[in-house]
Amino acid sequence: MYILRQNDGHILVESEDIQEVVQELVVFKLREFDRYNVSIEEKLEYERYPFMNELYSLYTNAGEYDESNFFIVESIFNNPLHIPFEEYVKLEVSSNV
């Protein structure tokens, strides 16, 4: 079981499929951007579009990630310009189902 937990302890995704973990993480963040940065002007001002493009790339290439290279997903997502430190994510692997 793969668990994606924020630094603040909040669990964002739990799944037995790491591809699903990546995709759900991206969908969560893109929905959050749409909820809080409603206008194009806001997204431009906060430079959301380049970050959203990186997230989209994670989504479309989710099948390329596994435990050994998940640090790439974390390094793209945990961007201090767009994600507060307490919302940084870390992958946990549990054998308990």
C-alpha positions as CSV (number, residue, x, y, z in Angstrom):
1,M,0.0,0.0,0.0
2,Y,1.3,3.4,-1.0
3,I,0.5,6.4,1.2
4,L,1.1,10.0,0.3
5,R,1.3,12.1,3.4
6,Q,1.8,15.8,3.8
7,N,4.3,17.1,6.3
8,D,1.4,18.2,8.5
9,G,0.2,14.6,8.7
10,H,-2.7,14.8,6.3
11,I,-3.0,11.8,4.0
12,L,-3.8,12.8,0.5
13,V,-3.8,9.4,-1.3
14,E,-3.8,5.8,-0.4
15,S,-3.6,3.1,-3.1
16,E,-2.0,-0.1,-4.0
17,D,-1.1,1.4,-7.4
18,I,1.7,4.0,-7.4
19,Q,0.4,5.3,-10.8
20,E,-2.9,6.1,-9.1
21,V,-1.0,7.9,-6.3
22,V,0.7,10.2,-8.8
23,Q,-2.4,10.9,-10.7
24,E,-4.6,11.6,-7.7
25,L,-1.9,13.9,-6.3
26,V,-1.9,15.9,-9.5
27,V,-5.7,16.1,-9.7
28,F,-5.9,17.2,-6.1
29,K,-3.5,20.1,-6.6
30,L,-5.0,21.2,-10.0
31,R,-8.5,21.3,-8.4
32,E,-7.1,23.3,-5.5
33,F,-5.6,25.8,-8.0
34,D,-8.9,26.1,-9.8
35,R,-10.7,26.6,-6.5
36,Y,-8.4,29.3,-5.1
37,N,-6.8,30.9,-8.2
38,V,-10.0,31.3,-10.3
39,S,-8.9,33.9,-12.8
40,I,-6.3,33.7,-15.5
41,E,-4.8,36.8,-14.1
42,E,-4.3,35.2,-10.7
43,K,-2.7,32.1,-12.3
44,L,-0.4,34.4,-14.3
45,E,0.5,36.6,-11.3
46,Y,1.4,33.6,-9.2
47,E,3.1,31.8,-12.1
48,R,0.9,28.8,-11.8
49,Y,0.9,27.8,-15.5
50,P,4.5,26.5,-15.6
51,F,3.9,24.5,-12.4
52,M,0.6,23.2,-13.7
53,N,2.4,22.1,-16.8
54,E,4.9,20.1,-14.7
55,L,2.0,18.6,-12.8
56,Y,0.3,17.6,-16.1
57,S,3.5,16.0,-17.2
58,L,3.6,13.9,-14.0
59,Y,0.0,12.9,-14.6
60,T,0.6,11.8,-18.2
61,N,3.8,10.0,-17.3
62,A,2.6,8.5,-14.1
63,G,3.4,4.9,-15.3
64,E,7.1,5.8,-15.3
65,Y,7.3,6.2,-11.6
66,D,7.9,3.6,-8.9
67,E,9.4,3.5,-5.4
68,S,13.0,3.8,-6.7
69,N,12.4,7.1,-8.6
70,F,9.4,8.6,-6.7
71,F,11.8,11.3,-5.4
72,I,11.3,12.9,-8.8
73,V,7.6,13.3,-8.2
74,E,8.3,14.7,-4.8
75,S,10.9,17.1,-6.1
76,I,8.5,18.5,-8.8
77,F,5.5,18.7,-6.4
78,N,7.3,20.1,-3.4
79,N,8.0,23.4,-5.1
80,P,8.4,26.2,-2.5
81,L,6.9,28.8,-4.9
82,H,3.6,26.9,-5.0
83,I,3.4,24.5,-2.1
84,P,3.7,25.6,1.6
85,F,6.3,23.4,3.5
86,E,3.6,21.9,5.7
87,E,1.9,20.6,2.5
88,Y,5.0,19.0,1.1
89,V,4.4,15.3,0.4
90,K,6.4,12.1,1.1
91,L,5.7,8.6,-0.1
92,E,5.2,5.9,2.5
93,V,5.1,2.2,1.7
94,S,3.2,0.0,4.0
95,S,2.9,-3.8,3.9
96,N,-0.3,-3.6,6.0
97,V,-3.5,-3.7,3.9
